[in-house]
Amino acid sequence: MGSLSIWHWIVVIAVVLLLFGRGKISDLMGDVAQGIKAFKKGMKDDETADKAAEPVKSIDHNSASSAPARTDVGSKAV
């Protein structure tokens, strides 16, 4: 009852071909392929950019200011 038989698929494919035509479907598949290629190229470019990125700089704690941090978190000024 819930599954589609081979005849259902044939009718669906025939309707799709009649609506869109063979040329439009092949153009659509070409556009999808170009999109996938562009996505892969973008991912590859991101990986090479990450490798060439500047290393993370660390903070020298000895040269930081020696002022104590505020610890009065619980008090509110009214």
C-alpha positions as CSV (number, residue, x, y, z in Angstrom):
1,M,0.0,0.0,0.0
2,G,2.7,2.5,1.0
3,S,5.4,1.7,-1.5
4,L,5.4,2.8,-5.1
5,S,5.5,0.2,-7.8
6,I,7.5,0.3,-11.0
7,W,4.5,1.7,-12.9
8,H,4.2,4.6,-10.5
9,W,7.9,5.5,-11.1
10,I,7.4,5.3,-14.8
11,V,4.5,7.7,-14.7
12,V,6.4,10.1,-12.4
13,I,9.4,10.1,-14.7
14,A,7.2,10.6,-17.8
15,V,5.5,13.6,-16.2
16,V,8.8,15.1,-15.2
17,L,10.2,14.7,-18.7
18,L,7.1,16.2,-20.2
19,L,7.2,19.2,-17.9
20,F,10.9,20.0,-17.9
21,G,12.1,18.5,-21.1
22,R,15.3,16.6,-21.6
23,G,17.4,19.7,-22.2
24,K,16.4,21.4,-19.0
25,I,17.1,18.4,-16.9
26,S,20.6,17.9,-18.3
27,D,21.3,21.7,-17.8
28,L,20.2,21.3,-14.2
29,M,22.5,18.4,-13.6
30,G,25.4,20.3,-15.2
31,D,24.7,23.2,-12.8
32,V,24.6,20.8,-9.8
33,A,27.9,19.3,-10.9
34,Q,29.5,22.8,-11.2
35,G,28.2,23.7,-7.8
36,I,29.8,20.6,-6.3
37,K,33.1,21.3,-8.0
38,A,33.0,24.9,-6.7
39,F,32.3,23.7,-3.2
40,K,35.2,21.2,-3.3
41,K,37.5,23.9,-4.6
42,G,36.4,26.2,-1.8
43,M,37.0,23.6,0.8
44,K,40.5,22.9,-0.6
45,D,41.3,26.6,-0.6
46,D,40.2,26.9,3.0
47,E,42.5,24.0,4.1
48,T,45.5,25.6,2.3
49,A,44.7,29.0,3.9
50,D,44.5,27.4,7.4
51,K,48.0,25.8,6.9
52,A,49.5,29.1,5.8
53,A,47.9,31.1,8.6
54,E,50.0,32.9,11.2
55,P,50.6,30.9,14.4
56,V,48.6,31.8,17.5
57,K,50.3,34.4,19.7
58,S,50.5,33.7,23.4
59,I,50.2,36.3,26.2
60,D,53.2,36.8,28.3
61,H,51.8,36.8,31.9
62,N,54.9,38.3,33.4
63,S,54.5,41.6,31.5
64,A,50.8,41.9,32.2
65,S,49.7,44.6,34.6
66,S,49.9,43.5,38.3
67,A,46.6,45.2,39.2
68,P,44.4,42.8,41.2
69,A,41.2,41.7,39.6
70,R,37.8,42.8,41.0
71,T,36.2,40.1,43.1
72,D,33.0,41.9,44.3
73,V,30.7,39.9,42.0
74,G,27.8,39.6,44.5
75,S,27.4,43.2,45.5
76,K,25.2,45.6,43.5
77,A,25.1,49.3,43.5
78,V,21.6,50.7,44.0
